């Protein structure tokens, strides 16, 4: 078991604000935990994934391991720690997993990013990680960004979805946003739904999905 | 009546594909992800699978691989995904899909491929 020393509130202030006010591990312990993440034994990796929370560069080490990890329990522990960490750099690393060919990894990243992007006091503005994903040149990444919104419990999701269907040129990005608007759309979406029907007038699916959203909004 | 299982996490897409297929006499069932689809495939055989690649819990590729692993008889499978995810096409073929369509699938395109997979192309 790693030894820990108690630090003063001032020493802890930098990181403890995000990860909770607990003692930081010694540097040597952090090295052990980083090594533990690469252990051949899943139980050791899982333990390290939990305990590395307050070590410097924990986020980068965790995401690096996540990209290669095959054990489901270890993956779950890594994602839980990344969410607790709520570190912008680690979140950006996690967003990079959306480009992975590993579908399971992409899905796990979407769910974790939904939690990370949906927390904190960010009233009104699109969370930075989401804004970056929505501006990505790869339409698949933008689709995954919309999927992230689908896993968020945030009052501004509808407004962000409206921005997507108003501004994104890619059919499937808009189609994904429309699917979500069918669930969360309100009267605020009506004008944008009418406009997207005009913009993609020849696309049967867009017509279908927009009409469905409009019908459901009318039933609210 | 040929039975089709639509596997897609997007409710709108499932409804759209269901409407197209039912309008031409197919009987349709739906699953939200690969896990649900496996349960349905174990319960009763289908004539055709229409499977999205990206889904939570168990994705489309994982679903087909799991069918094979569990030795569940697999009917023809049409894989659907987004344009840029055409990189998934090779993986879909490897997992056992018979063809790969890019979303949004147009109604006539879907019906043509469904009939082709079922050996009804000239009917």
Interface residues (C-beta under 8 A of the other chain):
Chain A: X101 X103 X104 X106 X107 X110 X111 X138 X139 X140 X143 X147 X170 X171 X172 X175 X176 X178 X179 X182 X183 X203 X204 X205 X206 X208 X209 X212
Chain B: X10 X11 X12 X13 X15 X16 X19 X53 X54 X55 X56 X57 X59 X61 X62 X82 X83 X84 X85 X87 X88 X91 X103 X104 X105 X106 X107
